[in-house]
């Protein structure tokens, strides 16, 4: 693994250096603010230090890929890989259904169908009998019934209501796949509490893997004037 540290005037400049010298496969290990005396007339100034790594032993900045495509079309390889993964997933789910056959609350075929859409066994058992897939349902009808099952499950999730008169620190955690809008939602809520409700707000991120994740949240934090902490470990998270 190649590890390198970059120092820049801001997060955007630091990430640009990482991409230029280490390529798009680089992983951000750590980001922190440092102070040096390089300002006007030797005055102290804040700079950004980013530590990044690539997980293969090839010279940085050479522009070479860590592996060769072997002359095959990338999209064809990707589609073949996805198809193979679907086959493996279906096999594992079918095996899971077979081992739990006597304890299934729904027909085996329906259990497999639910599992292929990512519904965990505990939630399959929570689906109301009146909402479960009909034995004869298929195609668009089955898809509609599945959507209703998912809506029922979402409706059963208990969400803690915020008490207007409550005091003390409140912590909200946002977890989910990439691209669903976590960072944007966090920024909107932070702005609401900071500007409208006049409350003290701080942001903490543990997403140090994806390039640009910290920089995006850092931009929002600077605009709103709220502190941002980057937690690289469980200990960092506890301190934050």
C-alpha positions as CSV (number, residue, x, y, z in Angstrom):
1,X,0.0,0.0,0.0
2,X,1.3,3.5,-0.9
3,X,0.5,6.2,1.6
4,X,1.2,9.9,1.0
5,X,0.4,13.1,2.8
6,X,-0.7,16.3,1.0
7,X,-0.9,19.9,2.4
8,X,-3.0,22.5,0.7
9,X,-4.8,25.8,1.4
10,X,-8.3,24.2,1.3
11,X,-10.0,20.8,1.0
12,X,-10.7,21.1,-2.7
13,X,-7.1,21.8,-3.5
14,X,-5.9,18.9,-1.4
15,X,-8.3,16.5,-3.0
16,X,-7.3,17.7,-6.4
17,X,-3.6,16.9,-5.6
18,X,-4.6,13.5,-4.3
19,X,-6.4,12.7,-7.6
20,X,-3.6,14.1,-9.8
21,X,-0.8,12.2,-8.0
22,X,-2.5,9.0,-6.9
23,X,-5.5,8.6,-9.2
24,X,-9.2,8.1,-8.7
25,X,-8.6,4.8,-6.7
26,X,-7.0,6.7,-3.8
27,X,-8.6,6.3,-0.4
28,X,-8.6,9.2,2.1
29,X,-7.2,7.9,5.4
30,X,-7.2,11.1,7.4
31,X,-8.0,14.8,7.1
32,X,-7.1,17.5,9.6
33,X,-6.5,21.3,9.9
34,X,-2.9,22.4,10.7
35,X,-1.3,25.8,11.3
36,X,1.9,27.1,9.8
37,X,3.7,30.5,9.6
38,X,3.4,30.9,5.9
39,X,0.9,33.7,6.0
40,X,1.5,37.4,5.2
41,X,4.4,38.8,7.2
42,X,5.0,35.4,8.8
43,X,1.6,35.3,10.4
44,X,0.0,31.9,11.3
45,X,-2.4,30.5,8.8
46,X,-4.7,27.4,8.7
47,X,-4.1,24.7,6.0
48,X,-5.5,21.3,5.3
49,X,-3.5,18.1,5.6
50,X,-4.9,15.0,3.9
51,X,-3.4,11.5,4.1
52,X,-4.3,9.2,1.3
53,X,-3.4,5.7,0.1
54,X,-3.8,3.3,-2.8
55,X,-4.0,-0.4,-2.1
56,X,-1.7,-1.7,-4.8
57,X,2.1,-1.4,-5.1
58,X,2.5,0.7,-8.3
59,X,4.3,4.0,-8.7
60,X,2.0,6.9,-7.9
61,X,1.3,9.4,-10.7
62,X,2.1,7.0,-13.5
63,X,-1.4,6.9,-14.7
64,X,-1.5,3.1,-14.9
65,X,-4.4,0.9,-13.8
66,X,-3.7,-1.5,-11.0
67,X,-4.8,-4.4,-13.3
68,X,-5.4,-5.0,-16.9
69,X,-8.8,-5.5,-18.5
70,X,-7.3,-8.3,-20.6
71,X,-8.6,-6.7,-23.9
72,X,-12.3,-7.4,-23.0
73,X,-15.0,-4.8,-23.1
74,X,-15.4,-3.3,-19.7
75,X,-19.2,-3.2,-19.9
76,X,-19.4,-6.8,-21.0
77,X,-17.2,-7.9,-18.1
78,X,-19.3,-5.8,-15.7
79,X,-22.6,-7.3,-16.9
80,X,-21.2,-10.8,-16.7
81,X,-20.0,-10.1,-13.2
82,X,-23.4,-8.8,-12.2
83,X,-25.2,-11.8,-13.7
84,X,-22.9,-14.1,-11.8
85,X,-23.5,-12.3,-8.5
86,X,-27.2,-12.5,-9.0
87,X,-26.9,-16.3,-9.5
88,X,-24.8,-16.7,-6.4
89,X,-27.2,-14.5,-4.4
90,X,-30.2,-16.5,-5.6
91,X,-28.5,-19.8,-4.7
92,X,-27.6,-18.6,-1.2
93,X,-31.1,-17.3,-0.5
94,X,-32.6,-20.6,-1.8
95,X,-30.2,-22.5,0.5
96,X,-31.2,-20.3,3.4
97,X,-34.9,-21.0,2.7
98,X,-34.3,-24.7,2.6
99,X,-32.5,-24.8,5.9
100,X,-35.3,-22.8,7.6
101,X,-38.2,-24.5,5.7
102,X,-40.1,-25.6,8.8
103,X,-39.9,-22.1,10.3
104,X,-41.0,-20.0,7.4
105,X,-44.1,-17.9,7.9
106,X,-44.7,-17.5,4.2
107,X,-44.4,-20.0,1.2
108,X,-40.8,-20.8,0.3
109,X,-41.2,-19.2,-3.1
110,X,-42.4,-15.9,-1.6
111,X,-39.7,-16.0,1.1
112,X,-37.1,-16.2,-1.7
113,X,-38.8,-13.3,-3.6
114,X,-38.8,-11.1,-0.5
115,X,-35.1,-11.9,0.3
116,X,-34.0,-11.0,-3.3
117,X,-35.3,-7.5,-2.6
118,X,-33.3,-7.2,0.5
119,X,-36.0,-7.8,3.1
120,X,-34.4,-9.5,6.1
121,X,-36.0,-12.6,7.6
122,X,-37.2,-10.8,10.8
123,X,-39.1,-8.3,8.7
124,X,-40.6,-11.0,6.4
125,X,-42.3,-12.5,9.5
126,X,-43.6,-9.1,10.5
127,X,-45.5,-8.6,7.2
128,X,-49.2,-8.7,8.0
129,X,-50.9,-11.8,6.5
130,X,-53.4,-9.6,4.6
131,X,-50.5,-7.9,2.9
132,X,-48.5,-11.0,1.9
133,X,-48.1,-12.0,-1.7
134,X,-51.1,-13.9,-3.1
135,X,-50.2,-17.4,-4.3
136,X,-51.4,-16.5,-7.8
137,X,-49.8,-13.0,-8.0
138,X,-47.1,-12.4,-10.7
139,X,-45.7,-9.7,-12.9
140,X,-47.0,-6.2,-12.2
141,X,-49.5,-7.5,-9.6
142,X,-46.8,-9.1,-7.5
143,X,-44.6,-5.9,-7.8
144,X,-47.5,-3.8,-6.5
145,X,-48.1,-6.2,-3.6
146,X,-44.4,-6.1,-2.8
147,X,-44.4,-2.3,-2.7
148,X,-47.4,-2.4,-0.3
149,X,-45.5,-4.8,1.9
150,X,-42.5,-2.5,2.0
151,X,-44.8,0.5,2.9
152,X,-46.3,-1.5,5.7
153,X,-42.8,-2.3,7.1
154,X,-41.7,1.3,6.8
155,X,-44.9,2.3,8.6
156,X,-44.1,-0.1,11.5
157,X,-40.7,1.6,12.2
158,X,-41.0,3.5,15.4
159,X,-39.5,7.0,15.1
160,X,-38.8,8.9,18.3
161,X,-40.7,12.1,18.6
162,X,-38.7,15.2,19.5
163,X,-39.7,16.8,22.7
164,X,-39.8,20.6,22.3
165,X,-39.0,21.2,26.0
166,X,-36.2,18.6,26.2
167,X,-32.8,19.8,27.3
168,X,-29.3,18.5,26.8
169,X,-27.3,17.2,23.8
170,X,-29.1,15.4,21.0
171,X,-27.3,13.1,18.5
172,X,-28.7,12.2,15.1
173,X,-27.0,9.5,13.0
174,X,-27.6,9.2,9.3
175,X,-26.7,5.8,7.7
176,X,-27.4,4.6,4.2
177,X,-26.0,3.8,0.8
178,X,-24.1,6.3,-1.3
179,X,-26.1,8.9,-3.3
180,X,-29.4,8.8,-1.4
181,X,-29.0,12.3,0.0
182,X,-27.6,11.9,3.5
183,X,-25.2,14.8,3.3
184,X,-27.7,17.2,1.8
185,X,-30.3,16.2,4.4
186,X,-27.8,16.7,7.2
187,X,-26.9,20.2,5.8
188,X,-30.6,21.2,5.7
189,X,-31.3,20.0,9.2
190,X,-28.1,21.7,10.5
191,X,-29.2,24.9,8.9
192,X,-32.7,24.6,10.4
193,X,-31.4,24.1,13.9
194,X,-28.6,26.7,13.6
195,X,-30.4,29.5,11.9
196,X,-34.1,29.1,12.7
197,X,-34.0,27.4,16.1
198,X,-30.9,29.3,17.3
199,X,-29.3,26.1,18.6
200,X,-25.7,25.0,18.8
201,X,-24.9,22.5,16.0
202,X,-21.8,20.4,15.3
203,X,-21.2,17.9,12.5
204,X,-19.3,14.7,12.8
205,X,-18.4,12.4,9.9
206,X,-17.0,8.9,9.8
207,X,-16.9,8.8,6.0
208,X,-13.2,9.0,5.4
209,X,-13.2,6.4,2.7
210,X,-15.0,8.1,-0.2
211,X,-13.0,10.9,-1.9
212,X,-14.7,14.2,-1.6
213,X,-17.1,13.2,1.2
214,X,-15.3,15.2,3.9
215,X,-14.8,18.2,1.6
216,X,-18.5,18.4,0.7
217,X,-19.5,18.4,4.4
218,X,-16.7,20.8,5.2
219,X,-18.1,23.3,2.7
220,X,-21.5,23.1,4.3
221,X,-20.0,23.5,7.7
222,X,-18.0,26.6,6.7
223,X,-21.1,28.2,5.1
224,X,-23.2,27.7,8.2
225,X,-20.3,28.5,10.6
226,X,-20.6,25.2,12.5
227,X,-17.7,22.9,13.6
228,X,-16.9,19.7,11.7
229,X,-15.1,16.8,13.3
230,X,-13.7,13.9,11.3
231,X,-13.7,10.6,13.2
232,X,-11.2,8.0,12.0
233,X,-11.8,5.5,14.8
234,X,-14.3,4.6,17.5
235,X,-12.2,6.5,20.0
236,X,-12.3,9.7,17.8
237,X,-16.1,9.3,17.6
238,X,-16.4,9.1,21.4
239,X,-14.3,12.2,21.8
240,X,-16.3,14.1,19.2
